[in-house]
Amino acid sequence: MKRYWLPAAMLAFFLAVATALWIATGNAFYLFNFDYIGAAISLGFFCSSKIARMPAA
């Protein structure tokens, strides 16, 4: 679980920014946009950490 802290932290950061902007402006666009971006970035970090640990074929 220790190797998943970076993807989780990135997702949490983008979710926090999205929630703050949504509450501050009342515009739901920020909520969906930052959630989508944060999910894509955290998925990229997760996949790159998995690929880096795979043995060479």
PDB file of N, CA, C and O in Angstrom:
ATOM      1  N   MET A   1       0.822  -1.199   0.000  1.00  0.00           N
ATOM      2  CA  MET A   1       0.000   0.000   0.000  1.00  0.00           C
ATOM      3  C   MET A   1       0.861   1.255   0.000  1.00  0.00           C
ATOM      4  O   MET A   1       0.388   2.338  -0.344  1.00  0.00           O
ATOM      5  N   LYS A   2       2.111   1.111   0.382  1.00  0.00           N
ATOM      6  CA  LYS A   2       2.991   2.263   0.471  1.00  0.00           C
ATOM      7  C   LYS A   2       3.282   2.872  -0.898  1.00  0.00           C
ATOM      8  O   LYS A   2       3.501   4.079  -1.000  1.00  0.00           O
ATOM      9  N   ARG A   3       3.287   2.060  -1.943  1.00  0.00           N
ATOM     10  CA  ARG A   3       3.618   2.566  -3.271  1.00  0.00           C
ATOM     11  C   ARG A   3       2.451   3.292  -3.943  1.00  0.00           C
ATOM     12  O   ARG A   3       2.627   3.901  -4.998  1.00  0.00           O
ATOM     13  N   TYR A   4       1.268   3.232  -3.342  1.00  0.00           N
ATOM     14  CA  TYR A   4       0.102   3.893  -3.930  1.00  0.00           C
ATOM     15  C   TYR A   4      -0.168   5.269  -3.340  1.00  0.00           C
ATOM     16  O   TYR A   4      -1.220   5.849  -3.613  1.00  0.00           O
ATOM     17  N   TRP A   5       0.729   5.803  -2.553  1.00  0.00           N
ATOM     18  CA  TRP A   5       0.467   7.085  -1.908  1.00  0.00           C
ATOM     19  C   TRP A   5       0.464   8.233  -2.915  1.00  0.00           C
ATOM     20  O   TRP A   5      -0.315   9.173  -2.756  1.00  0.00           O
ATOM     21  N   LEU A   6       1.303   8.188  -3.938  1.00  0.00           N
ATOM     22  CA  LEU A   6       1.347   9.289  -4.903  1.00  0.00           C
ATOM     23  C   LEU A   6       0.069   9.372  -5.742  1.00  0.00           C
ATOM     24  O   LEU A   6      -0.487  10.463  -5.862  1.00  0.00           O
ATOM     25  N   PRO A   7      -0.423   8.279  -6.328  1.00  0.00           N
ATOM     26  CA  PRO A   7      -1.700   8.385  -7.047  1.00  0.00           C
ATOM     27  C   PRO A   7      -2.852   8.822  -6.148  1.00  0.00           C
ATOM     28  O   PRO A   7      -3.704   9.610  -6.558  1.00  0.00           O
ATOM     29  N   ALA A   8      -2.871   8.307  -4.919  1.00  0.00           N
ATOM     30  CA  ALA A   8      -3.942   8.690  -3.989  1.00  0.00           C
ATOM     31  C   ALA A   8      -3.842  10.162  -3.602  1.00  0.00           C
ATOM     32  O   ALA A   8      -4.859  10.847  -3.486  1.00  0.00           O
ATOM     33  N   ALA A   9      -2.619  10.648  -3.402  1.00  0.00           N
ATOM     34  CA  ALA A   9      -2.435  12.054  -3.047  1.00  0.00           C
ATOM     35  C   ALA A   9      -2.824  12.982  -4.197  1.00  0.00           C
ATOM     36  O   ALA A   9      -3.426  14.032  -3.974  1.00  0.00           O
ATOM     37  N   MET A  10      -2.484  12.596  -5.413  1.00  0.00           N
ATOM     38  CA  MET A  10      -2.858  13.420  -6.571  1.00  0.00           C
ATOM     39  C   MET A  10      -4.369  13.472  -6.742  1.00  0.00           C
ATOM     40  O   MET A  10      -4.936  14.533  -7.001  1.00  0.00           O
ATOM     41  N   LEU A  11      -5.016  12.323  -6.595  1.00  0.00           N
ATOM     42  CA  LEU A  11      -6.473  12.295  -6.707  1.00  0.00           C
ATOM     43  C   LEU A  11      -7.122  13.125  -5.606  1.00  0.00           C
ATOM     44  O   LEU A  11      -8.069  13.869  -5.863  1.00  0.00           O
ATOM     45  N   ALA A  12      -6.617  13.000  -4.382  1.00  0.00           N
ATOM     46  CA  ALA A  12      -7.163  13.775  -3.263  1.00  0.00           C
ATOM     47  C   ALA A  12      -6.971  15.272  -3.476  1.00  0.00           C
ATOM     48  O   ALA A  12      -7.854  16.065  -3.150  1.00  0.00           O
ATOM     49  N   PHE A  13      -5.818  15.661  -4.022  1.00  0.00           N
ATOM     50  CA  PHE A  13      -5.558  17.077  -4.287  1.00  0.00           C
ATOM     51  C   PHE A  13      -6.552  17.630  -5.300  1.00  0.00           C
ATOM     52  O   PHE A  13      -7.147  18.685  -5.077  1.00  0.00           O
ATOM     53  N   PHE A  14      -6.735  16.924  -6.412  1.00  0.00           N
ATOM     54  CA  PHE A  14      -7.655  17.413  -7.435  1.00  0.00           C
ATOM     55  C   PHE A  14      -9.099  17.395  -6.957  1.00  0.00           C
ATOM     56  O   PHE A  14      -9.879  18.274  -7.323  1.00  0.00           O
ATOM     57  N   LEU A  15      -9.467  16.412  -6.148  1.00  0.00           N
ATOM     58  CA  LEU A  15     -10.820  16.396  -5.595  1.00  0.00           C
ATOM     59  C   LEU A  15     -11.039  17.561  -4.631  1.00  0.00           C
ATOM     60  O   LEU A  15     -12.126  18.137  -4.587  1.00  0.00           O
ATOM     61  N   ALA A  16     -10.009  17.906  -3.863  1.00  0.00           N
ATOM     62  CA  ALA A  16     -10.130  19.032  -2.938  1.00  0.00           C
ATOM     63  C   ALA A  16     -10.263  20.350  -3.694  1.00  0.00           C
ATOM     64  O   ALA A  16     -11.078  21.200  -3.335  1.00  0.00           O
ATOM     65  N   VAL A  17      -9.465  20.514  -4.734  1.00  0.00           N
ATOM     66  CA  VAL A  17      -9.563  21.736  -5.545  1.00  0.00           C
ATOM     67  C   VAL A  17     -10.926  21.818  -6.216  1.00  0.00           C
ATOM     68  O   VAL A  17     -11.541  22.884  -6.254  1.00  0.00           O
ATOM     69  N   ALA A  18     -11.393  20.700  -6.741  1.00  0.00           N
ATOM     70  CA  ALA A  18     -12.703  20.684  -7.402  1.00  0.00           C
ATOM     71  C   ALA A  18     -13.819  21.039  -6.434  1.00  0.00           C
ATOM     72  O   ALA A  18     -14.711  21.819  -6.767  1.00  0.00           O
ATOM     73  N   THR A  19     -13.773  20.475  -5.253  1.00  0.00           N
ATOM     74  CA  THR A  19     -14.805  20.751  -4.264  1.00  0.00           C
ATOM     75  C   THR A  19     -14.774  22.207  -3.813  1.00  0.00           C
ATOM     76  O   THR A  19     -15.819  22.840  -3.662  1.00  0.00           O
ATOM     77  N   ALA A  20     -13.576  22.729  -3.600  1.00  0.00           N
ATOM     78  CA  ALA A  20     -13.458  24.129  -3.171  1.00  0.00           C
ATOM     79  C   ALA A  20     -13.984  25.083  -4.247  1.00  0.00           C
ATOM     80  O   ALA A  20     -14.704  26.033  -3.941  1.00  0.00           O
ATOM     81  N   LEU A  21     -13.624  24.827  -5.499  1.00  0.00           N
ATOM     82  CA  LEU A  21     -14.105  25.704  -6.580  1.00  0.00           C
ATOM     83  C   LEU A  21     -15.605  25.563  -6.793  1.00  0.00           C
ATOM     84  O   LEU A  21     -16.285  26.544  -7.093  1.00  0.00           O
ATOM     85  N   TRP A  22     -16.121  24.361  -6.641  1.00  0.00           N
ATOM     86  CA  TRP A  22     -17.555  24.145  -6.797  1.00  0.00           C
ATOM     87  C   TRP A  22     -18.332  24.879  -5.712  1.00  0.00           C
ATOM     88  O   TRP A  22     -19.357  25.502  -5.990  1.00  0.00           O
ATOM     89  N   ILE A  23     -17.843  24.804  -4.473  1.00  0.00           N
ATOM     90  CA  ILE A  23     -18.524  25.494  -3.375  1.00  0.00           C
ATOM     91  C   ILE A  23     -18.393  27.012  -3.518  1.00  0.00           C
ATOM     92  O   ILE A  23     -19.343  27.749  -3.252  1.00  0.00           O
ATOM     93  N   ALA A  24     -17.217  27.476  -3.938  1.00  0.00           N
ATOM     94  CA  ALA A  24     -16.981  28.911  -4.042  1.00  0.00           C
ATOM     95  C   ALA A  24     -17.778  29.551  -5.176  1.00  0.00           C
ATOM     96  O   ALA A  24     -18.276  30.667  -5.031  1.00  0.00           O
ATOM     97  N   THR A  25     -17.899  28.852  -6.300  1.00  0.00           N
ATOM     98  CA  THR A  25     -18.555  29.462  -7.458  1.00  0.00           C
ATOM     99  C   THR A  25     -19.964  28.939  -7.691  1.00  0.00           C
ATOM    100  O   THR A  25     -20.786  29.625  -8.300  1.00  0.00           O
ATOM    101  N   GLY A  26     -20.255  27.732  -7.215  1.00  0.00           N
ATOM    102  CA  GLY A  26     -21.565  27.138  -7.472  1.00  0.00           C
ATOM    103  C   GLY A  26     -21.671  26.537  -8.860  1.00  0.00           C
ATOM    104  O   GLY A  26     -22.752  26.122  -9.277  1.00  0.00           O
ATOM    105  N   ASN A  27     -20.558  26.487  -9.580  1.00  0.00           N
ATOM    106  CA  ASN A  27     -20.538  25.955 -10.933  1.00  0.00           C
ATOM    107  C   ASN A  27     -20.083  24.495 -10.889  1.00  0.00           C
ATOM    108  O   ASN A  27     -18.954  24.214 -10.487  1.00  0.00           O
ATOM    109  N   ALA A  28     -20.935  23.580 -11.293  1.00  0.00           N
ATOM    110  CA  ALA A  28     -20.625  22.149 -11.240  1.00  0.00           C
ATOM    111  C   ALA A  28     -19.583  21.743 -12.273  1.00  0.00           C
ATOM    112  O   ALA A  28     -19.037  20.642 -12.195  1.00  0.00           O
ATOM    113  N   PHE A  29     -19.298  22.609 -13.236  1.00  0.00           N
ATOM    114  CA  PHE A  29     -18.279  22.303 -14.233  1.00  0.00           C
ATOM    115  C   PHE A  29     -16.937  22.025 -13.581  1.00  0.00           C
ATOM    116  O   PHE A  29     -16.234  21.104 -13.996  1.00  0.00           O
ATOM    117  N   TYR A  30     -16.568  22.795 -12.572  1.00  0.00           N
ATOM    118  CA  TYR A  30     -15.295  22.578 -11.889  1.00  0.00           C
ATOM    119  C   TYR A  30     -15.235  21.200 -11.245  1.00  0.00           C
ATOM    120  O   TYR A  30     -14.195  20.543 -11.271  1.00  0.00           O
ATOM    121  N   LEU A  31     -16.336  20.768 -10.676  1.00  0.00           N
ATOM    122  CA  LEU A  31     -16.391  19.475 -10.011  1.00  0.00           C
ATOM    123  C   LEU A  31     -16.112  18.347 -10.998  1.00  0.00           C
ATOM    124  O   LEU A  31     -15.284  17.478 -10.725  1.00  0.00           O
ATOM    125  N   PHE A  32     -16.781  18.350 -12.123  1.00  0.00           N
ATOM    126  CA  PHE A  32     -16.594  17.288 -13.104  1.00  0.00           C
ATOM    127  C   PHE A  32     -15.248  17.390 -13.811  1.00  0.00           C
ATOM    128  O   PHE A  32     -14.604  16.370 -14.054  1.00  0.00           O
ATOM    129  N   ASN A  33     -14.818  18.588 -14.140  1.00  0.00           N
ATOM    130  CA  ASN A  33     -13.573  18.782 -14.879  1.00  0.00           C
ATOM    131  C   ASN A  33     -12.361  18.360 -14.039  1.00  0.00           C
ATOM    132  O   ASN A  33     -11.528  17.590 -14.516  1.00  0.00           O
ATOM    133  N   PHE A  34     -12.253  18.839 -12.831  1.00  0.00           N
ATOM    134  CA  PHE A  34     -11.104  18.501 -11.997  1.00  0.00           C
ATOM    135  C   PHE A  34     -11.137  17.040 -11.549  1.00  0.00           C
ATOM    136  O   PHE A  34     -10.084  16.430 -11.365  1.00  0.00           O
ATOM    137  N   ASP A  35     -12.335  16.470 -11.371  1.00  0.00           N
ATOM    138  CA  ASP A  35     -12.422  15.040 -11.056  1.00  0.00           C
ATOM    139  C   ASP A  35     -11.884  14.208 -12.209  1.00  0.00           C
ATOM    140  O   ASP A  35     -11.148  13.245 -11.991  1.00  0.00           O
ATOM    141  N   TYR A  36     -12.241  14.566 -13.417  1.00  0.00           N
ATOM    142  CA  TYR A  36     -11.787  13.841 -14.603  1.00  0.00           C
ATOM    143  C   TYR A  36     -10.269  13.953 -14.758  1.00  0.00           C
ATOM    144  O   TYR A  36      -9.594  12.953 -15.003  1.00  0.00           O
ATOM    145  N   ILE A  37      -9.741  15.148 -14.618  1.00  0.00           N
ATOM    146  CA  ILE A  37      -8.297  15.360 -14.751  1.00  0.00           C
ATOM    147  C   ILE A  37      -7.543  14.627 -13.641  1.00  0.00           C
ATOM    148  O   ILE A  37      -6.537  13.970 -13.909  1.00  0.00           O
ATOM    149  N   GLY A  38      -8.015  14.731 -12.414  1.00  0.00           N
ATOM    150  CA  GLY A  38      -7.362  14.061 -11.299  1.00  0.00           C
ATOM    151  C   GLY A  38      -7.386  12.549 -11.435  1.00  0.00           C
ATOM    152  O   GLY A  38      -6.410  11.879 -11.099  1.00  0.00           O
ATOM    153  N   ALA A  39      -8.490  12.007 -11.924  1.00  0.00           N
ATOM    154  CA  ALA A  39      -8.574  10.564 -12.122  1.00  0.00           C
ATOM    155  C   ALA A  39      -7.610  10.105 -13.213  1.00  0.00           C
ATOM    156  O   ALA A  39      -6.975   9.059 -13.081  1.00  0.00           O
ATOM    157  N   ALA A  40      -7.500  10.878 -14.283  1.00  0.00           N
ATOM    158  CA  ALA A  40      -6.586  10.514 -15.369  1.00  0.00           C
ATOM    159  C   ALA A  40      -5.132  10.576 -14.916  1.00  0.00           C
ATOM    160  O   ALA A  40      -4.344   9.691 -15.249  1.00  0.00           O
ATOM    161  N   ILE A  41      -4.771  11.599 -14.169  1.00  0.00           N
ATOM    162  CA  ILE A  41      -3.390  11.729 -13.702  1.00  0.00           C
ATOM    163  C   ILE A  41      -3.053  10.636 -12.694  1.00  0.00           C
ATOM    164  O   ILE A  41      -1.980  10.036 -12.765  1.00  0.00           O
ATOM    165  N   SER A  42      -3.956  10.375 -11.764  1.00  0.00           N
ATOM    166  CA  SER A  42      -3.668   9.335 -10.769  1.00  0.00           C
ATOM    167  C   SER A  42      -3.625   7.951 -11.415  1.00  0.00           C
ATOM    168  O   SER A  42      -2.841   7.101 -10.990  1.00  0.00           O
ATOM    169  N   LEU A  43      -4.441   7.714 -12.418  1.00  0.00           N
ATOM    170  CA  LEU A  43      -4.375   6.445 -13.141  1.00  0.00           C
ATOM    171  C   LEU A  43      -3.053   6.319 -13.887  1.00  0.00           C
ATOM    172  O   LEU A  43      -2.482   5.230 -13.948  1.00  0.00           O
ATOM    173  N   GLY A  44      -2.562   7.408 -14.450  1.00  0.00           N
ATOM    174  CA  GLY A  44      -1.262   7.389 -15.110  1.00  0.00           C
ATOM    175  C   GLY A  44      -0.130   7.100 -14.147  1.00  0.00           C
ATOM    176  O   GLY A  44       0.763   6.315 -14.465  1.00  0.00           O
ATOM    177  N   PHE A  45      -0.147   7.717 -12.978  1.00  0.00           N
ATOM    178  CA  PHE A  45       0.864   7.431 -11.960  1.00  0.00           C
ATOM    179  C   PHE A  45       0.792   5.975 -11.501  1.00  0.00           C
ATOM    180  O   PHE A  45       1.819   5.321 -11.318  1.00  0.00           O
ATOM    181  N   PHE A  46      -0.422   5.480 -11.320  1.00  0.00           N
ATOM    182  CA  PHE A  46      -0.602   4.098 -10.887  1.00  0.00           C
ATOM    183  C   PHE A  46      -0.056   3.122 -11.927  1.00  0.00           C
ATOM    184  O   PHE A  46       0.675   2.192 -11.587  1.00  0.00           O
ATOM    185  N   CYS A  47      -0.409   3.334 -13.185  1.00  0.00           N
ATOM    186  CA  CYS A  47       0.055   2.429 -14.242  1.00  0.00           C
ATOM    187  C   CYS A  47       1.562   2.505 -14.423  1.00  0.00           C
ATOM    188  O   CYS A  47       2.207   1.481 -14.647  1.00  0.00           O
ATOM    189  N   SER A  48       2.128   3.691 -14.332  1.00  0.00           N
ATOM    190  CA  SER A  48       3.577   3.799 -14.504  1.00  0.00           C
ATOM    191  C   SER A  48       4.320   3.141 -13.338  1.00  0.00           C
ATOM    192  O   SER A  48       5.411   2.604 -13.531  1.00  0.00           O
ATOM    193  N   SER A  49       3.756   3.175 -12.151  1.00  0.00           N
ATOM    194  CA  SER A  49       4.415   2.498 -11.032  1.00  0.00           C
ATOM    195  C   SER A  49       4.298   0.981 -11.174  1.00  0.00           C
ATOM    196  O   SER A  49       5.209   0.259 -10.769  1.00  0.00           O
ATOM    197  N   LYS A  50       3.209   0.488 -11.733  1.00  0.00           N
ATOM    198  CA  LYS A  50       3.050  -0.937 -11.954  1.00  0.00           C
ATOM    199  C   LYS A  50       3.988  -1.412 -13.058  1.00  0.00           C
ATOM    200  O   LYS A  50       4.597  -2.474 -12.924  1.00  0.00           O
ATOM    201  N   ILE A  51       4.119  -0.658 -14.139  1.00  0.00           N
ATOM    202  CA  ILE A  51       4.981  -1.049 -15.254  1.00  0.00           C
ATOM    203  C   ILE A  51       6.446  -1.009 -14.843  1.00  0.00           C
ATOM    204  O   ILE A  51       7.231  -1.856 -15.270  1.00  0.00           O
ATOM    205  N   ALA A  52       6.817  -0.045 -14.029  1.00  0.00           N
ATOM    206  CA  ALA A  52       8.214   0.072 -13.592  1.00  0.00           C
ATOM    207  C   ALA A  52       8.626  -1.111 -12.724  1.00  0.00           C
ATOM    208  O   ALA A  52       9.812  -1.435 -12.667  1.00  0.00           O
ATOM    209  N   ARG A  53       7.692  -1.759 -12.054  1.00  0.00           N
ATOM    210  CA  ARG A  53       8.015  -2.878 -11.174  1.00  0.00           C
ATOM    211  C   ARG A  53       7.932  -4.232 -11.877  1.00  0.00           C
ATOM    212  O   ARG A  53       8.285  -5.250 -11.283  1.00  0.00           O
ATOM    213  N   MET A  54       7.476  -4.264 -13.120  1.00  0.00           N
ATOM    214  CA  MET A  54       7.368  -5.532 -13.830  1.00  0.00           C
ATOM    215  C   MET A  54       8.755  -5.993 -14.291  1.00  0.00           C
ATOM    216  O   MET A  54       9.575  -5.179 -14.717  1.00  0.00           O
ATOM    217  N   PRO A  55       9.007  -7.287 -14.205  1.00  0.00           N
ATOM    218  CA  PRO A  55      10.310  -7.782 -14.683  1.00  0.00           C
ATOM    219  C   PRO A  55      10.391  -7.707 -16.207  1.00  0.00           C
ATOM    220  O   PRO A  55       9.382  -7.835 -16.901  1.00  0.00           O
ATOM    221  N   ALA A  56      11.582  -7.502 -16.706  1.00  0.00           N
ATOM    222  CA  ALA A  56      11.783  -7.414 -18.150  1.00  0.00           C
ATOM    223  C   ALA A  56      11.574  -8.777 -18.783  1.00  0.00           C
ATOM    224  O   ALA A  56      11.962  -9.805 -18.228  1.00  0.00           O
ATOM    225  N   ALA A  57      10.960  -8.766 -19.941  1.00  0.00           N
ATOM    226  CA  ALA A  57      10.664 -10.036 -20.626  1.00  0.00           C
ATOM    227  C   ALA A  57      11.850 -10.521 -21.437  1.00  0.00           C
ATOM    228  O   ALA A  57      11.775 -11.571 -22.075  1.00  0.00           O
TER     229      ALA A  57
END
